[in-house]
Amino acid sequence: MFSTVSLLTLLALSITITGSPVEVRNGRITLPMTRRLKFSNSSNLVQRDEARVAAFRDYSTHSQRAHIPSANDRLSYTVSVGIGSPPTTYHLVVDTGSAVTWVGADTEYVETGTSFSLGQRVGEAYPFAAFTGILFTDTVSLSNELTVARMPIGVAYAHLGIMNDGILGIGPRGLTIRTLEDNPRDTYPTITELLHTRNIISEPLVAIFFKPSTGTDDDGQLSFGEVDPAYINSIVYTGVTTTPPASNYWGIDQSITYGTTDILLSTAGIIDSGFTFISIASDAYQRYQAATGGTFDAAANLLAITPVQYRDLQELKFHIDGQTYGLTRDGQIWPRSLNSAINGANKAIYLVIKDIGTPTGQGLNFLNGFVFLQRFYTVFDTRNRRIGFARTPFTGATTNYNY
């Protein structure tokens, strides 16, 4: 098997740009993202989030050989990536909570002349999903014009619970630890690092823009290298938290108020594109439930409210490093047009705030998932270990209630 030195030597790479349609401007690369809904037993969407919380909490004992039950439910944003030469197109889930990029789930990996096996077994365990495979290097095409040669990717020979083609991991590099079976202490570069190393992007950062909508295939944007000029003057950063286990991920410190009521005092948690809802510590959840009057709905596994209670909802405020980011009443509810995806009743109103399952003080006291991210432009800055947020034209959208 390969040592760290030999692995990094083999991963020396080149990147070429040969033309246009992907937006490459002033050191920034912007790719379109598509939201995809795939469900078999819809109630498992909520259960998948609950399992993801447990996996983050158990980071210190995480193993790629963990046995995880399979569930095919999936709500995710994907990007289209070509691998090989000529490239095969794979639709990969954008995941800030992991750092491994791998393929071979829905669409089988196709070896070409640019494929090279490193001979190392690689694997990752996710909540309700997992893969095991072999680490390869190959040419990865972010568009017809932009390619990354000799990028490390996992090629799955066994997988559970993935209904897309694989994962594009854009979490911190440290999350590749323990993914190589024979060399568990080794790490290897993410796509963000590789683009920056070859001076294709000016900074090792990723920005995500999600657009709230009632549709099943809605656009977002994934950008590498620089902040979108539309938000550069409004983005405000906060450093990655120093509190484990949140510090291993894209974690921050925040407090939460509902109107003028304290819900969660300043504490550590994670910003995670692979998480659907917003989960908060059990004591904070109880305060939120009492303040909103929500009633637990066993079928949807979420709090339900009446139209009158919806009318009376107050702003839910996330206080991050001196800045306040508010979720309007519409931002606090699940899109009613997608109630069937959570086993919910037609036209019912469900809150997107969930119980994380443990009290405050466990080092993982909240997870802000895509229902938060779709309201704010978000930047993940590797070099400076910080995360930035900015309001967008969709921060106050009313698409969840009105459809």
C-alpha positions in Angstrom: 0.0 0.0 0.0 1.1 3.6 -0.5 2.6 5.8 2.3 1.5 9.4 2.7 4.6 10.5 0.7 4.0 8.2 -2.2 0.3 9.0 -2.3 0.9 12.7 -2.5 3.5 12.2 -5.1 1.1 10.3 -7.3 -1.5 13.1 -6.7 0.6 15.8 -8.3 -1.8 17.1 -10.9 -2.5 19.4 -13.7 -5.6 21.4 -14.6 -6.4 22.8 -18.0 -9.1 25.2 -19.3 -10.0 24.7 -23.0 -12.9 26.9 -23.6 -16.0 28.6 -22.2 -19.6 27.6 -21.1 -18.8 27.1 -17.4 -18.5 30.6 -15.8 -14.8 31.2 -15.1 -14.2 34.8 -14.2 -11.5 36.6 -12.2 -10.5 33.4 -10.4 -14.0 32.2 -9.8 -15.6 29.1 -11.2 -19.4 28.8 -11.0 -21.3 25.6 -11.6 -25.1 25.1 -11.8 -26.7 22.8 -9.1 -29.9 21.0 -9.4 -32.2 20.0 -6.5 -33.3 16.4 -6.8 -36.0 14.6 -4.9 -35.9 10.8 -4.8 -38.1 9.0 -2.4 -39.2 5.4 -1.7 -40.6 5.5 1.9 -40.9 9.3 2.4 -40.8 9.3 6.2 -37.2 8.3 6.1 -36.2 11.8 5.0 -36.5 12.9 8.6 -35.0 9.7 9.9 -31.9 10.3 7.6 -31.3 13.6 9.2 -31.6 12.1 12.7 -29.0 9.5 11.8 -26.7 12.2 10.4 -26.7 14.0 13.7 -25.7 10.8 15.5 -22.9 10.2 13.0 -21.5 13.7 13.6 -21.6 13.2 17.3 -19.8 9.9 17.0 -17.0 11.4 14.9 -14.2 10.1 17.1 -15.3 6.5 16.6 -16.3 6.8 13.0 -15.2 3.9 10.7 -15.8 3.3 7.0 -16.8 -0.2 7.9 -19.7 0.9 10.1 -22.9 -1.1 9.3 -25.6 1.4 8.4 -29.2 0.4 7.3 -30.1 1.4 3.8 -32.7 4.0 2.9 -33.2 5.3 -0.5 -34.9 8.6 0.4 -33.0 11.6 -0.8 -33.4 15.3 -1.1 -30.2 16.8 -2.3 -28.4 19.3 -4.6 -26.3 17.7 -7.3 -23.7 18.9 -9.9 -22.9 17.2 -13.1 -19.3 16.1 -13.3 -17.4 14.3 -16.0 -14.8 11.7 -15.1 -12.4 10.0 -17.5 -11.4 10.7 -21.1 -13.7 10.6 -22.9 -15.8 11.6 -19.8 -18.7 9.8 -18.3 -21.2 12.2 -16.7 -22.1 11.6 -13.0 -24.6 13.5 -10.9 -22.9 14.0 -7.6 -24.4 15.2 -4.3 -22.8 18.4 -3.0 -21.8 17.6 0.6 -20.1 20.1 3.0 -20.1 17.5 5.7 -17.7 15.1 4.0 -14.5 15.5 2.0 -14.3 12.3 -0.2 -15.4 12.5 -3.8 -16.6 9.2 -5.1 -18.7 7.6 -7.9 -20.2 4.3 -8.9 -23.7 4.2 -7.3 -26.4 4.8 -9.9 -24.0 5.1 -12.9 -21.2 2.5 -13.0 -17.6 3.9 -13.1 -16.1 3.7 -16.6 -12.3 3.2 -16.8 -10.5 5.0 -19.6 -6.9 5.8 -20.4 -6.7 8.4 -17.7 -7.9 6.0 -14.9 -5.3 4.9 -12.5 -5.9 2.7 -9.4 -3.8 3.5 -6.3 -4.6 0.1 -4.9 -6.0 1.4 -1.6 -9.4 0.5 -0.2 -11.4 3.6 0.6 -14.8 4.0 2.2 -17.1 6.3 4.0 -20.1 5.8 6.2 -23.0 8.3 6.1 -26.3 8.2 8.0 -28.4 5.6 6.2 -25.8 5.2 3.5 -22.2 4.0 2.9 -19.8 3.0 0.2 -16.7 0.9 0.0 -14.3 0.9 -3.0 -10.9 1.5 -4.4 -9.1 4.9 -4.5 -8.3 5.9 -8.1 -6.9 9.1 -9.7 -8.7 10.2 -12.9 -9.4 13.3 -15.0 -12.4 15.2 -13.5 -14.3 17.6 -15.8 -16.3 20.3 -14.1 -17.4 21.3 -17.6 -16.3 20.6 -21.2 -13.8 23.3 -20.7 -12.4 22.8 -17.3 -10.6 19.6 -16.3 -8.6 18.4 -13.2 -6.1 15.7 -14.1 -5.2 13.0 -11.6 -7.7 13.9 -8.9 -8.3 11.3 -6.2 -11.7 9.7 -6.3 -13.3 6.7 -4.7 -14.7 4.1 -7.1 -17.4 2.1 -5.3 -17.7 -1.6 -5.6 -20.4 -1.7 -2.8 -22.7 0.9 -1.6 -26.0 1.4 0.4 -28.6 4.1 0.3 -27.3 6.4 -2.4 -29.8 7.2 -5.2 -27.5 9.5 -7.1 -24.2 8.6 -8.6 -22.0 9.5 -5.7 -20.7 12.4 -3.6 -18.7 15.6 -4.3 -17.1 16.2 -0.9 -16.3 19.8 -0.2 -15.8 19.5 3.6 -12.5 20.2 5.3 -9.6 18.0 4.3 -9.3 16.5 7.8 -12.5 14.6 7.1 -10.6 12.3 4.7 -8.9 10.8 7.8 -9.9 7.2 8.5 -11.3 6.8 4.9 -8.3 4.7 3.7 -8.6 1.3 5.3 -4.8 0.4 5.2 -3.6 3.9 6.0 -6.3 5.5 8.2 -4.1 8.4 9.3 -3.5 9.6 5.7 -5.3 12.5 4.2 -5.6 13.5 0.6 -6.6 16.8 -1.2 -10.2 17.9 -1.9 -11.2 19.4 -5.3 -11.1 22.9 -3.7 -7.4 22.4 -2.7 -6.5 21.1 -6.1 -8.1 24.0 -8.0 -6.2 26.4 -5.8 -2.9 24.6 -5.9 -2.8 25.0 -9.7 -3.7 28.7 -9.5 -7.0 28.1 -11.3 -8.9 29.7 -8.5 -7.6 32.6 -6.5 -8.6 31.4 -3.0 -9.4 27.9 -1.6 -13.0 28.7 -0.9 -16.4 27.4 -1.9 -19.7 29.4 -2.1 -23.2 27.9 -2.2 -26.4 29.6 -3.3 -29.7 27.7 -2.9 -32.9 29.1 -4.2 -36.1 28.4 -2.3 -38.8 26.9 -4.5 -41.6 24.4 -4.6 -40.2 22.5 -7.5 -38.3 19.3 -7.6 -35.5 20.3 -9.9 -34.6 23.8 -8.9 -31.4 25.7 -9.6 -28.6 26.7 -7.3 -25.0 27.6 -7.8 -21.7 26.2 -6.5 -18.8 28.5 -6.9 -15.1 28.0 -6.3 -12.4 30.6 -5.7 -14.1 33.9 -5.0 -17.2 35.5 -3.6 -19.9 36.5 -6.1 -19.6 40.2 -6.7 -23.3 40.6 -5.9 -22.5 39.7 -2.3 -18.9 40.8 -1.8 -19.9 43.9 0.1 -22.5 42.2 2.3 -20.8 39.0 3.3 -19.9 38.8 7.0 -17.5 36.0 8.2 -17.2 34.1 11.5 -14.4 31.8 12.4 -14.7 28.0 12.6 -15.6 27.0 16.2 -12.9 25.6 18.4 -15.4 23.3 20.2 -15.3 19.6 19.1 -16.8 17.7 17.5 -18.2 20.7 15.5 -14.7 22.0 15.0 -13.9 19.0 12.8 -16.5 20.2 10.2 -17.7 23.5 9.0 -18.8 24.4 12.5 -19.6 27.8 14.1 -20.9 29.4 17.3 -24.3 30.9 17.3 -27.3 31.7 19.6 -31.0 31.7 18.6 -33.9 33.8 19.7 -37.6 33.6 18.7 -38.9 37.1 18.7 -37.6 38.3 22.0 -37.5 34.8 23.6 -34.1 33.1 24.1 -34.1 29.7 22.5 -30.5 28.7 22.4 -27.6 30.5 24.1 -24.3 30.8 22.2 -22.9 27.4 21.5 -21.3 25.3 18.8 -22.8 23.4 15.9 -22.5 22.7 12.2 -23.5 24.3 8.8 -24.2 21.3 6.6 -25.6 21.1 3.0 -26.2 17.4 3.5 -28.7 18.0 6.3 -32.3 18.9 5.3 -33.8 20.6 8.4 -32.5 22.7 11.3 -31.9 20.6 14.5 -31.3 22.3 17.9 -30.5 20.9 21.4 -33.5 19.3 23.1 -33.9 22.0 25.7 -33.9 24.7 23.0 -36.4 22.7 20.9 -38.8 22.5 23.9 -38.6 26.3 24.3 -39.3 26.7 20.6 -42.2 24.3 20.6 -43.7 26.1 23.6 -43.2 29.5 21.9 -44.8 28.5 18.6 -47.5 26.2 20.0 -46.5 23.4 17.6 -47.9 19.9 18.1 -45.8 16.9 17.2 -47.1 15.1 14.2 -46.0 11.4 14.3 -46.5 10.8 10.6 -44.3 13.7 9.4 -42.1 13.5 12.5 -42.2 17.3 12.7 -44.1 20.0 14.6 -47.4 21.0 13.0 -49.1 24.3 13.4 -52.5 25.7 12.4 -53.0 28.6 9.9 -53.7 30.9 12.9 -50.4 29.9 14.5 -48.6 30.4 11.2 -50.0 33.9 11.0 -48.6 34.6 14.5 -45.2 33.2 14.0 -42.4 35.5 14.9 -38.9 35.8 13.3 -36.4 33.1 14.3 -33.1 34.9 14.7 -29.7 33.3 14.4 -27.0 35.5 16.1 -23.6 34.8 14.6 -20.5 36.8 15.6 -22.5 40.0 16.1 -24.7 39.6 13.1 -28.4 38.5 13.0 -29.8 36.3 10.3 -33.5 35.9 10.5 -35.9 33.3 9.2 -39.3 34.7 8.5 -42.4 32.7 9.2 -42.2 31.2 5.7 -38.6 30.3 6.2 -39.6 28.3 9.3 -42.0 25.9 7.5 -41.6 23.0 5.1 -42.7 23.7 1.5 -46.3 22.6 1.6 -46.2 21.5 -2.1 -43.7 18.9 -0.9 -45.6 17.6 2.1 -45.9 14.1 0.5 -42.1 13.9 0.7 -42.3 13.9 4.5 -45.4 11.8 4.8 -47.4 14.9 5.7 -51.0 15.8 5.1 -52.0 17.9 2.1 -51.9 21.6 2.8 -50.8 21.0 6.4 -48.1 23.4 7.9 -45.0 21.8 9.4 -42.1 23.6 11.1 -38.6 22.7 10.0 -37.0 23.0 13.5 -36.2 19.6 15.0 -34.9 18.1 18.2 -31.2 17.1 17.9 -31.8 14.5 20.7 -29.3 15.7 23.3 -29.3 18.7 25.7 -27.1 21.8 25.3 -23.5 21.4 26.1 -22.5 18.3 24.0 -20.4 20.2 21.5 -22.9 19.7 18.8 -25.9 21.8 19.7 -27.4 22.6 16.3 -27.2 21.7 12.6 -28.2 24.3 10.1 -29.2 22.4 7.0 -30.4 23.5 3.6 -33.6 25.0 4.9 -31.3 27.6 6.4 -28.8 27.7 3.6 -31.4 28.3 0.9 -32.1 31.7 2.6 -28.5 32.9 2.7 -25.5 33.0 0.4 -22.8 31.0 2.2 -19.0 30.9 1.8 -16.7 28.1 3.1 -13.2 29.6 3.3 -10.5 26.9 3.8 -7.4 29.2 4.0 -8.9 31.4 6.8 -11.0 28.7 8.5 -14.1 30.8 8.4 -17.7 30.8 7.1 -19.5 33.8 5.6 -23.1 34.6 5.2 -25.1 37.2 3.2 -28.7 37.9 2.7 -30.1 37.2 -0.8 -33.2 38.4 -2.7 -34.8 35.1 -1.6 -34.1 35.5 2.2 -37.7 36.7 2.6 -39.3 34.5 -0.1 -42.9 33.2 0.6 -42.8 30.1 -1.6 -43.1 27.6 1.2 -46.6 28.7 2.3 -47.9 30.1 -1.0 -47.8 27.5 -3.9 
